[in-house]
Amino acid sequence: MAAAAESQPVVLTESPAARIVRYLARTPVYLILAFIGVLWLMPTIGLFFTSLIDPSVIGREGWWEILSKPSQATFENYRAIFDNEQITSSIWTTLWISLGGTIIPILVASLAGYAFAWLEFPGRDWLFLVVVGLLVVPIQMALIPIFSLYNDLGLFDTILGLVLFHTAFGLPFAIFLLRNFFIGIPRDLLEAARIDGASELRIFARLILPLGLPAIASLAIFQFLWVWNDLLVALTFARDTQPITVAIFSQLRQFSANIELIAPAAFVSLAIPLVVFFAFQRYFVQGLLAGSVK
């Protein structure tokens, strides 16, 4: 009994005074972080308040005036954009492009990442170096060649064409990220599955994908945000099939003072990616560190 008592670890209790001192020492850091957070959110807050101001007031007062005059806030601007066929159609178009441009790269990159990490085949390392090299290829150099190719194939101004373009340029980073995460999975797990008679496809579906969920979710956030917020590719390959970024840009170009339509449309375009981010945020940091620790 005496030996058992000696082996128990000693638990040190922190006094209330020490706890208060520790919190006070961290208070300046918390205040600085809160100040930086407010500054970072200020454009978003200003955009939201601007979207609530009546069109007759926007030109005469700043958005901060709504804090002292909350009665000026109205949701009529949001009703107007959802009655605007161009805006609503562009939101659905952007959603389909973003879903296609996110799901397809993840599926392809997951298979490729598993192959590069755990399958032996001739030229594997050289092919992976090619994938890494494709990360530095600027998207601008492919716009004109792909534009000509899409004209020949009938893919110009189509949702499929935009999805395929985003898939092609999203694959190098996706393969790089997932391969680095998959290679950190213990080899013993895969060997045990192979001894039990599991095929490579079964190992991929039942073992690799569940364990790789943090990296896949992190990749989904990156890819969805890139595709949703894209303007350059959409301006190049879309004419009538306009994503929300092009629709807002065209409204700004045609009606420079049409802020009561542009502000709520821009805030809706901002809110949807934020919902996606917060839905997967618990995987975000873990996915960012994929492959960094062995």
Backbone torsions as a table, in degrees:
resi	resn	phi	psi	omega
1	MET	NA	-39.0	-179.7
2	ALA	-65.5	-39.6	179.0
3	ALA	-66.1	-37.4	178.6
4	ALA	-65.9	-38.6	179.6
5	ALA	-67.3	-36.9	179.4
6	GLU	-69.8	-28.2	-177.5
7	SER	-78.0	-15.2	-179.5
8	GLN	-70.3	135.6	-179.4
9	PRO	-69.4	148.4	178.8
10	VAL	-85.9	122.7	-179.1
11	VAL	-96.4	120.0	179.9
12	LEU	-90.8	124.7	178.9
13	THR	-96.1	138.6	-178.9
14	GLU	-92.2	131.0	-179.5
15	SER	-72.2	155.3	177.9
16	PRO	-57.8	-36.3	-179.9
17	ALA	-65.5	-41.5	178.9
18	ALA	-66.3	-36.2	178.4
19	ARG	-65.8	-40.2	178.5
20	ILE	-65.0	-42.4	179.1
21	VAL	-62.4	-39.9	-179.9
22	ARG	-64.9	-42.7	178.1
23	TYR	-64.9	-40.5	179.4
24	LEU	-65.7	-33.7	179.0
25	ALA	-67.6	-28.9	-179.3
26	ARG	-89.2	-11.8	-175.6
27	THR	-58.2	-46.2	178.7
28	PRO	-58.2	-37.6	178.7
29	VAL	-64.2	-44.4	179.2
30	TYR	-62.3	-39.3	-179.8
31	LEU	-66.4	-40.8	178.7
32	ILE	-64.4	-44.1	179.1
33	LEU	-63.7	-39.3	178.0
34	ALA	-64.9	-40.0	178.5
35	PHE	-63.9	-43.8	178.3
36	ILE	-64.1	-38.6	178.2
37	GLY	-63.3	-40.7	178.5
38	VAL	-65.0	-42.9	177.8
39	LEU	-61.4	-41.1	-179.7
40	TRP	-66.3	-34.7	-178.6
41	LEU	-86.3	-9.0	-174.9
42	MET	-57.0	-46.6	178.1
43	PRO	-60.3	-38.0	178.9
44	THR	-66.8	-42.7	178.4
45	ILE	-63.2	-43.6	178.3
46	GLY	-62.5	-38.9	178.1
47	LEU	-64.6	-41.8	-179.9
48	PHE	-64.2	-46.6	179.4
49	PHE	-64.8	-37.3	177.0
50	THR	-62.7	-36.8	-179.9
51	SER	-69.4	-15.0	-179.9
52	LEU	-97.2	-6.2	-175.6
53	ILE	-84.6	142.1	177.2
54	ASP	-64.1	140.1	-178.0
55	PRO	-54.8	-32.2	-178.7
56	SER	-72.0	-15.0	-176.5
57	VAL	-103.4	-23.2	-173.1
58	ILE	-56.6	-42.7	-176.0
59	GLY	-73.4	-17.1	-174.7
60	ARG	-103.4	-24.4	-175.0
61	GLU	-133.3	154.6	176.0
62	GLY	-79.4	164.8	-177.0
63	TRP	-65.4	-25.8	-178.7
64	TRP	-68.7	-16.7	179.0
65	GLU	-65.5	-20.8	-178.8
66	ILE	-69.9	-19.8	177.8
67	LEU	-68.6	-34.8	178.1
68	SER	-92.2	-16.2	179.4
69	LYS	-130.2	69.2	-176.8
70	PRO	-64.2	-16.7	178.8
71	SER	-67.3	-16.9	178.9
72	GLN	-76.1	-14.8	-178.0
73	ALA	-67.6	137.8	179.0
74	THR	-148.1	147.9	177.5
75	PHE	-100.6	13.7	178.7
76	GLU	-64.0	-31.3	179.0
77	ASN	-63.5	-38.4	178.7
78	TYR	-70.7	-37.0	175.7
79	ARG	-62.5	-36.6	-178.5
80	ALA	-67.8	-39.5	-178.5
81	ILE	-71.8	-30.7	178.1
82	PHE	-79.3	-12.5	170.2
83	ASP	-90.3	-7.8	179.3
84	ASN	-87.0	113.1	-174.5
85	GLU	-63.5	-35.3	-179.6
86	GLN	-65.0	-41.2	-178.8
87	ILE	-69.8	-48.5	-178.5
88	THR	-63.3	-40.4	178.2
89	SER	-64.3	-39.8	-179.9
90	SER	-67.8	-32.8	177.6
91	ILE	-65.1	-45.9	178.0
92	TRP	-64.5	-39.5	178.0
93	THR	-61.8	-44.9	179.0
94	THR	-63.3	-37.7	179.6
95	LEU	-63.7	-45.1	179.7
96	TRP	-65.8	-41.5	178.1
97	ILE	-63.5	-42.7	-178.2
98	SER	-67.6	-40.8	178.7
99	LEU	-65.5	-46.1	178.3
100	GLY	-64.6	-42.3	-179.5
101	GLY	-74.3	-4.9	175.8
102	THR	-105.7	-45.8	-175.5
103	ILE	-69.4	-46.2	-177.0
104	ILE	-62.6	-48.6	177.0
105	PRO	-60.1	-36.7	179.9
106	ILE	-65.2	-43.2	179.2
107	LEU	-63.1	-48.8	-178.8
108	VAL	-66.8	-44.0	-177.5
109	ALA	-68.3	-31.6	177.5
110	SER	-64.0	-45.9	178.0
111	LEU	-64.8	-44.6	-179.8
112	ALA	-66.7	-40.3	179.2
113	GLY	-63.2	-39.0	176.5
114	TYR	-66.0	-41.0	179.3
115	ALA	-64.5	-45.0	-179.9
116	PHE	-67.2	-28.3	-176.3
117	ALA	-85.0	-40.3	-166.9
118	TRP	-130.2	-3.9	178.9
119	LEU	-106.9	138.6	178.2
120	GLU	-95.9	122.7	175.5
121	PHE	-152.2	154.2	-175.9
122	PRO	-60.0	133.0	176.4
123	GLY	76.8	18.0	-176.7
124	ARG	-60.7	-48.8	-176.9
125	ASP	-66.6	-37.9	178.3
126	TRP	-66.3	-40.0	178.0
127	LEU	-64.7	-37.6	178.7
128	PHE	-67.5	-35.1	175.0
129	LEU	-63.4	-36.8	176.0
130	VAL	-63.0	-41.9	178.4
131	VAL	-61.8	-44.0	178.5
132	VAL	-62.9	-39.3	178.4
133	GLY	-64.4	-31.3	179.5
134	LEU	-68.4	-15.5	178.2
135	LEU	-64.0	-26.6	-175.7
136	VAL	-95.3	2.2	179.5
137	VAL	-75.3	119.9	-179.9
138	PRO	-71.1	141.7	-177.3
139	ILE	-66.7	-26.5	-176.1
140	GLN	-65.2	-31.4	-176.0
141	MET	-72.7	-13.9	-179.1
142	ALA	-99.6	-6.4	-173.6
143	LEU	-64.3	-49.1	-177.1
144	ILE	-69.0	-46.8	177.2
145	PRO	-60.0	-42.8	179.7
146	ILE	-68.6	-33.8	176.2
147	PHE	-59.5	-45.4	178.1
148	SER	-65.4	-41.5	179.4
149	LEU	-64.4	-42.0	179.9
150	TYR	-65.0	-35.5	176.1
151	ASN	-62.9	-39.1	179.9
152	ASP	-71.9	-34.2	-176.5
153	LEU	-93.1	-4.8	-178.9
154	GLY	75.0	24.4	-179.9
155	LEU	-99.5	-3.5	179.6
156	PHE	-67.9	139.0	178.5
157	ASP	62.1	39.2	176.4
158	THR	-129.0	154.1	176.8
159	ILE	-64.1	-39.6	180.0
160	LEU	-61.2	-41.2	179.5
161	GLY	-61.8	-43.3	178.9
162	LEU	-67.2	-39.3	178.7
163	VAL	-62.7	-44.9	-178.8
164	LEU	-65.0	-37.6	179.3
165	PHE	-65.3	-47.1	179.8
166	HIS	-66.2	-33.3	177.3
167	THR	-64.6	-45.5	-177.9
168	ALA	-62.2	-42.3	-177.1
169	PHE	-86.2	-11.0	175.3
170	GLY	-91.5	-17.9	-175.6
171	LEU	-65.5	-44.1	-178.2
172	PRO	-55.8	-48.6	179.2
173	PHE	-65.8	-39.3	-179.1
174	ALA	-63.3	-45.3	179.0
175	ILE	-64.0	-42.9	179.8
176	PHE	-60.4	-46.2	-177.8
177	LEU	-65.7	-48.4	-175.3
178	LEU	-71.4	-36.6	177.6
179	ARG	-61.4	-43.1	179.7
180	ASN	-65.5	-30.3	177.3
181	PHE	-78.1	-44.6	-177.8
182	PHE	-63.3	-34.9	-177.5
183	ILE	-70.1	-15.2	175.8
184	GLY	-84.3	-6.4	176.5
185	ILE	-71.8	134.0	-177.6
186	PRO	-57.3	135.0	-179.7
187	ARG	-64.4	-29.9	-177.9
188	ASP	-60.0	-34.2	179.0
189	LEU	-64.3	-42.9	179.9
190	LEU	-69.0	-40.2	178.9
191	GLU	-64.6	-39.7	178.0
192	ALA	-63.7	-39.5	178.3
193	ALA	-66.2	-38.8	178.9
194	ARG	-67.7	-37.7	177.7
195	ILE	-63.6	-35.7	178.0
196	ASP	-74.3	-2.2	176.0
197	GLY	93.3	12.6	-179.7
198	ALA	-75.0	138.3	176.2
199	SER	-77.0	167.5	179.3
200	GLU	-62.2	-37.4	179.5
201	LEU	-66.7	-38.9	178.8
202	ARG	-68.7	-39.3	176.5
203	ILE	-61.5	-41.8	180.0
204	PHE	-63.8	-44.5	-175.0
205	ALA	-75.9	-39.1	-172.9
206	ARG	-96.0	-18.3	-175.2
207	LEU	-120.1	-53.7	-173.8
208	ILE	-68.7	-48.1	-176.9
209	LEU	-62.9	-46.6	177.3
210	PRO	-61.5	-41.6	180.0
211	LEU	-71.5	-26.9	-179.7
212	GLY	-91.0	10.9	-177.2
213	LEU	-58.0	-40.1	178.2
214	PRO	-59.3	-45.0	180.0
215	ALA	-68.1	-38.5	-180.0
216	ILE	-65.7	-42.1	178.8
217	ALA	-65.8	-40.6	177.0
218	SER	-62.6	-42.6	177.5
219	LEU	-63.3	-39.3	179.2
220	ALA	-61.7	-38.4	178.2
221	ILE	-63.9	-50.2	-179.4
222	PHE	-57.5	-52.2	-173.5
223	GLN	-65.7	-42.0	179.4
224	PHE	-62.4	-43.2	179.6
225	LEU	-65.4	-41.8	179.6
226	TRP	-62.2	-45.4	-177.1
227	VAL	-71.3	-42.7	-177.7
228	TRP	-63.5	-40.7	-175.6
229	ASN	-89.7	5.1	-177.2
230	ASP	-67.7	137.5	174.9
231	LEU	-122.7	-41.1	-174.6
232	LEU	-62.4	-50.8	-178.9
233	VAL	-65.1	-40.9	-179.8
234	ALA	-64.7	-39.4	177.5
235	LEU	-65.2	-30.4	-176.9
236	THR	-81.0	-40.6	-170.4
237	PHE	-110.9	2.9	-178.5
238	ALA	-125.1	132.4	176.0
239	ARG	-119.1	-61.4	176.3
240	ASP	-95.7	-29.7	177.8
241	THR	-85.6	80.4	-170.9
242	GLN	-97.7	125.5	169.0
243	PRO	-70.1	173.4	-174.7
244	ILE	-64.8	-33.9	179.8
245	THR	-64.1	-41.3	178.9
246	VAL	-70.2	-37.4	179.2
247	ALA	-63.1	-43.3	177.9
248	ILE	-66.4	-40.7	178.7
249	PHE	-62.3	-40.9	-180.0
250	SER	-68.5	-35.4	176.2
251	GLN	-65.1	-40.5	178.8
252	LEU	-66.5	-36.3	-178.2
253	ARG	-72.8	-36.6	-176.3
254	GLN	-84.0	-40.0	-176.4
255	PHE	-128.9	88.8	-172.1
256	SER	-65.3	-23.2	-179.4
257	ALA	-101.3	11.1	-175.8
258	ASN	-84.3	53.5	-173.3
259	ILE	-70.6	-27.0	-179.4
260	GLU	-67.7	-17.3	174.9
261	LEU	-98.8	-38.2	-176.9
262	ILE	-69.8	-42.3	-175.4
263	ALA	-63.9	-51.9	178.8
264	PRO	-66.1	-35.0	177.5
265	ALA	-64.5	-41.3	178.3
266	ALA	-65.9	-37.4	-179.9
267	PHE	-69.8	-38.3	175.7
268	VAL	-63.4	-41.8	177.4
269	SER	-62.8	-30.4	178.1
270	LEU	-79.7	-35.6	-172.6
271	ALA	-70.4	-36.9	-176.1
272	ILE	-64.3	-47.1	175.0
273	PRO	-61.9	-32.3	177.4
274	LEU	-64.3	-38.9	176.5
275	VAL	-61.1	-43.7	178.3
276	VAL	-62.3	-42.7	-179.3
277	PHE	-63.0	-48.2	-177.7
278	PHE	-68.6	-25.1	177.8
279	ALA	-68.8	-30.1	-176.8
280	PHE	-117.2	15.5	-172.0
281	GLN	-66.6	-26.8	-178.9
282	ARG	-67.8	-19.6	176.6
283	TYR	-94.2	-8.5	-166.7
284	PHE	-65.0	-53.7	-176.6
285	VAL	-65.3	-41.4	179.1
286	GLN	-63.0	-36.6	177.8
287	GLY	-71.4	-33.9	177.9
288	LEU	-64.7	-30.9	-179.6
289	LEU	-90.1	13.8	-177.0
290	ALA	-60.7	126.7	175.6
291	GLY	80.2	-2.4	-177.6
292	SER	-82.3	-21.6	-179.0
293	VAL	-124.8	129.4	178.2
294	LYS	-100.6	NA	NA
